[in-house]
Amino acid sequence: MAALLTLSLMTAGCSPVGTAVGVAATTINLATQERGLVTGVDDNLIWVGINERMLRTDSSLFQKVSLQVHEGRVLLTGFVQQPEHRVLATELAWQSDGVREVQNEIKLGPSLGADDYAEDVWLISRLRLKLMADSQVRANNYSIDSIRSTIYLMGVAQDETELQRVVDHARDIAYVAAVVNRVRLLRDPLPPVPAEKPIVAAAPPAAAPAADNVMPPQAPAAAPVSEIQATPLP
């Protein structure tokens, strides 16, 4: 297991900054996470496998697409210049055993620059510190990524109250443009691993996260998570 985690971190250092910081910072202690040690190790195997396929298939795609894996649920983010690259990334993600679902939040647009990377690193680190300082949040149950100032959350929340606290912490950070919530509530069942790999069809680019999962800074902090309806800031 130690070798696997080391490989994960070494690979992370070569991939987009969100993934690099996310893996190093969020995999604090797999044994204490809600998903458990075995599932956490499986997620690392899936993460390494997908990144390896991307690197072998298209090194440019590997550099531009960031990846989170939690309980077999895969979230793809980043910016690419060709629509077919979005489809290819999804196809490669589904090739790993144990994948339950693939959510594609990859957008079409210019590649990230040094300023983008620097700000995203700061946002991820800032939110991680805020969660760790909150005694009412089990911080190591959450995976965090940031792509061009949009925060992407994955993981497991004990209940709506905890999830709302996490979202509030994220949107209270300066320069956060939007918060995309892909966190599973503990009481909600996981999607099954499909018996056959889905056929990936071309889809419109993810120009913006789904409205029911976006919580920009001006949203009322007291509103329940399920009632927030907004679009990301320009």
N, C-alpha and C positions, 0 to 999 in steps of 0.2 A: 504493500500500500504506500509506503514511504517513497518508493521509486516512482509510483504512478503520480503522486502529488508533486514530486520534484519535476517530472516531465511536464505536468500541467503548467507549472509556474514558468518553466523554461520556454514552453511554447507560447505562453501568454505574453512574454516579453517581446515576441516578434510580431504579435497581432495588434489590432487596433487598441488604443489606449484604454477604452472603456472596458474591454475584456481583460486586459492585463491587470488593471486596478481591481476589477470586479473579482477575479479569481483569487488574487492575492489577499484581498481585504475581506471578502465575504465567506471564504472557506476557513473560518476561524477554528472551529472544532466540530468536525462532522459527527462525532459521537453524541454531542449535545444538541444537535439540530433536530427539529421535528421530523424531518425526512429519515433520520437515522444514518448510521455509519455505512451500511451496505448500499442503500440508495444513493448516498452522497458519493461513494466510490463509483457506482454505476454512472452517475451523472458526469463525473470527471472522465470516465472512459468514453462516453458519448461525445463530450466536449473535445477531447483530444482527437477522436476519430474524425469528427466533422472538419476540424481545422486541418488535419492532415490531408483529407480529400480535397479541400479547397486549395491548399498549397500545391498539391500535385496536379490539380486540374487547371488552375489559373492563379498564379501568384498575386496578380492584381486584385482578384476577388478576395483572396485571403487577407490582404492588407486593408481592404475597404469595408469588409463586413465584420461586425462585432457579434458576439455570440454569448448567450446565457442559456444554461441548462439547469432545470430544477424539477426533480421527480419525473424525468423523462419528457418534460415539456420544454420545447426549444423556442427561443425568441431570437430572431435575426433582426439586426438593426444596422444602420449605416447609410452611406450614399454611394450610388453607382451611376455610371453614365449611359449604360445600355439596359433597356427593359429586360432583355433576355438574361441578363446577369441575375436579376431578381428570381427568375424561374430556376436558373441553374443552382443558385444557393439553396433554394427549397428542396430541389431534387437531391442534392448532396446531403442535406440534413436528414432526409428520410431514409437514407441508406444505412444509417446506424441502427443496430439492434437495440430494442428497448425504448425507442422514441414513441411517445404517446400522441404528440401533436407538434406541429410546426407553425409558429405565428410569424408572419413575414411583415416586418415594419420597415423594410429597406425602402428608401426614397431615391428618386432620380434627382441628381444635382451635382454640383462640383465637389471634388474630394475635399476632405478636411485639411485645414492648414495648421501650422504650428500654434497659432492663437487659439483655434478651436480645441486642439488637444490639451493645451495648458488650462483652458477654462474648464473643460470636462473633467480633467484630473482633480482640479480644485473642488468642483461641485460634488463629485463622488466622495472625496475624502471628507468634505464638510458634512455631508448627510450621514456618512457612516459614523462620524464622531457624535453627531446629534442623537442618533439611534442608540449608540452604546451608552450615552449619558442618561437616557430615559429608562428609569427602572420599570416602567409599565410596558416596555416594548422588548420582546425577545429578539435582539438585534441580529443574532447569527442565523435567524430563520429567513433573512431577507437578502436577496441578491440585487445589486444596484449597478446600473449602467447609465452613462450620459453621452448623448451624441448631439453635438451642436446645441448644448444647453437644454435639451429635452431629457428629463430623467425617466428611465424605464425601471420599473420595480417588478421583481418576481419573488416567489417564495411562498411561505405559509403563514397566515395570520390566525391568531387564536380566535378572534372574533372581529366584528365590524368596528368596535371601539378602538382596538389596537391598530387596525388598518387605517382608520381615520387619523390617528396620531402620527403614523408614519407618513401619510400623504401630507398632513399639515406641516410636518417638519420639512418635507421636501419643498413645498411651494413657498415656505417662509424664507428660503435662502435667496439672497440677491442674485439676479441674472438667470434664475431658472425660468425658461420660457413656457414649459408645460410639463405635466407629470402624467405618464402613461402607466396605468395600473394593470398588471397581469398577475397579481397575487391571488392565490387560492385560499379561501377560508377553510379552516381545519375541518369543519363539518361537511364540506362539499366533496363529493367523490372525485377521484381522478379519472380522466378519460382512459378507456382501455387501450392497450397496444393493439393496433389493427392487425388482423390476420394476414392481410396483404398490403404491400406498400401502395399508398394512394397515387393515382395518376395526377401529376402536377400540370395544370393548365395555366396559360398566360393570364395574368390579371392586371387591372389598372394599377399604376404605381401608388404606393402609400404616401400620398401627398401630405396627409396629416393623420394623427391617431384618431381612433373612433371617439366620438363625442362623449359617450357614456364612460370612457376610461380616461378622460383628460381633465385635470384639475389645475387650472392656472392660478397664479398667486392671488388674484382678486376674489376668488371664490370664498364664500363665507365659511369660516372655520367650523362653525357649529353645525353646518348642514351634514346629514348622513352621507356616507360614501355613495350609496345607491341613488341619491337624488341629485347629485351634482351633474349638471349638463353645461358644457362649455366647450370652447374651441381654443387651441393654443394661441398665444400672443404672436404677432408678426415677428 
